[in-house]
Amino acid sequence: MDIEFTAKMERNLDEIAENKKEWVAIIKDFYEPFEQNLKKKEKEIDKKELTEEKTNEKCEKCGSAMIIKLGRFGKFMACSNYPECKTTKPLGEEKDLNEEFSDEKCEKCGKAMKVKRGRFGMFLGCSGYPECKNIKPIVKSTNVKCPECEKK
């Protein structure tokens, strides 16, 4: 980070807010060099260099090398032979999450519910999956009463 650049940009934005400077000129002065640098870096740097890391581990299904990738939920391990082999393994916090069982039991089959993460956040899923596909949202209480129904 360039502290001087950030400080100058903050001053400029303050002056725009106070109608002392035109925003178009400020943004143009910022964006033109930024755009050129971005295009240059896109040619120089391969996205895989930033989002993938080699490991010594082999895929348990096909024997190819496993790599550490960066996804929307953080790092995970994946087979380098993708798309032919779609093997993935959680890492770190995600690995711990996959082993976490809830105290709740599935209403449909009676098996334990597991804490899972999906695209909308954390939820409970039946440990009997795929035979039982029951899921349940994790609702966290704020301990504040609803003004309409008085529930917490």
C-alpha positions in Angstrom: 0.0 0.0 0.0 1.1 3.5 -0.7 0.2 5.6 2.3 0.9 8.9 0.5 -1.4 7.9 -2.5 -4.2 7.0 -0.1 -3.9 10.2 1.9 -3.9 12.3 -1.3 -6.9 10.4 -2.6 -8.8 11.0 0.7 -8.0 14.7 0.5 -9.2 14.8 -3.1 -12.4 13.0 -2.2 -13.0 15.4 0.7 -12.6 18.3 -1.7 -15.0 16.8 -4.1 -17.5 16.4 -1.3 -17.0 20.1 -0.4 -17.5 21.1 -4.1 -13.9 22.4 -4.2 -12.8 20.0 -7.0 -14.4 18.3 -10.0 -14.8 14.6 -9.5 -14.3 13.7 -13.3 -10.8 15.1 -13.3 -9.8 13.3 -10.1 -11.2 10.0 -11.3 -9.6 10.4 -14.7 -6.2 11.1 -13.1 -6.6 7.9 -11.0 -8.2 5.6 -13.6 -6.0 6.1 -16.7 -2.7 5.0 -15.1 -4.6 2.3 -13.1 -6.1 0.9 -16.3 -2.7 0.8 -18.0 -1.1 -1.0 -15.0 -4.0 -3.5 -14.8 -3.7 -4.4 -18.5 0.0 -4.8 -18.1 -0.4 -7.1 -15.1 -3.1 -9.2 -16.8 -0.5 -10.1 -19.5 2.4 -10.6 -17.0 0.6 -12.7 -14.3 -1.2 -15.9 -14.8 -4.3 -16.1 -12.5 -3.2 -19.7 -11.5 0.0 -18.2 -9.9 -2.2 -16.3 -7.5 -4.9 -18.8 -6.8 -3.1 -22.2 -7.0 -0.4 -23.8 -4.9 1.3 -27.2 -5.5 1.4 -29.9 -2.9 3.1 -33.3 -2.5 -0.2 -35.0 -2.0 -1.7 -37.3 -4.6 -5.4 -37.7 -5.5 -6.9 -40.7 -3.9 -9.1 -41.4 -6.9 -6.8 -40.9 -9.9 -3.3 -40.5 -8.5 -2.7 -37.0 -10.0 -1.1 -34.2 -8.0 -3.4 -32.3 -5.6 -3.2 -28.5 -5.6 -4.4 -25.9 -3.2 -6.9 -23.6 -4.8 -8.6 -20.4 -3.6 -12.4 -20.5 -3.8 -15.2 -18.3 -2.5 -15.0 -19.9 0.9 -11.2 -19.9 1.2 -8.6 -22.4 0.4 -9.3 -26.0 -0.5 -7.4 -28.9 -2.1 -8.4 -30.1 -5.6 -7.2 -32.6 -8.1 -5.0 -31.1 -10.8 -6.6 -33.4 -13.3 -9.8 -31.4 -13.3 -12.3 -31.6 -15.2 -11.7 -35.3 -15.7 -11.4 -35.8 -11.9 -13.4 -33.6 -9.6 -12.0 -34.7 -6.3 -11.8 -32.0 -3.7 -10.8 -31.9 0.0 -11.4 -29.1 2.6 -8.5 -27.4 4.3 -8.1 -25.8 7.7 -11.3 -24.3 9.1 -13.4 -25.9 6.4 -11.9 -29.4 7.2 -12.9 -28.9 10.9 -16.4 -27.7 9.8 -17.0 -30.9 7.8 -16.5 -33.0 11.0 -18.7 -30.8 13.2 -22.0 -32.5 14.3 -24.9 -30.5 15.8 -26.8 -31.6 18.9 -29.9 -31.8 16.7 -31.3 -34.9 15.2 -32.9 -35.1 11.7 -36.7 -34.9 11.9 -37.0 -37.2 8.9 -34.6 -40.1 9.7 -33.3 -39.5 13.2 -29.6 -39.3 12.3 -27.3 -36.5 13.6 -27.3 -33.2 11.7 -24.0 -31.8 10.5 -22.9 -28.2 10.2 -22.3 -27.4 6.5 -21.6 -24.4 4.4 -23.4 -23.5 1.2 -23.6 -20.5 -1.1 -26.0 -18.8 1.4 -24.0 -19.5 4.5 -24.0 -22.0 7.2 -26.8 -24.6 7.6 -27.5 -28.0 9.1 -27.6 -31.0 6.8 -28.5 -34.6 7.6 -25.5 -36.9 8.1 -27.5 -39.5 6.2 -27.0 -37.7 2.9 -27.5 -38.7 0.1 -30.2 -41.0 1.3 -31.7 -38.3 3.4 -31.5 -34.8 2.0 -33.1 -32.9 4.9 -31.6 -29.5 5.6 -32.3 -26.8 8.1 -31.2 -23.2 8.5 -29.0 -22.2 11.4 -30.9 -19.4 13.1 -28.9 -17.3 15.6 -30.9 -15.3 18.1 -30.2 -11.6 18.8 -32.0 -11.8 22.1 -34.0 -8.8 21.1 -37.8 -9.0 21.2 -39.6 -8.5 17.9 -41.8 -5.4 18.4 -44.7 -7.1 16.6 -44.8 -10.7 17.9 -42.6 -10.3 21.1 -40.5 -13.4 20.1 -36.7 -13.3 20.5 
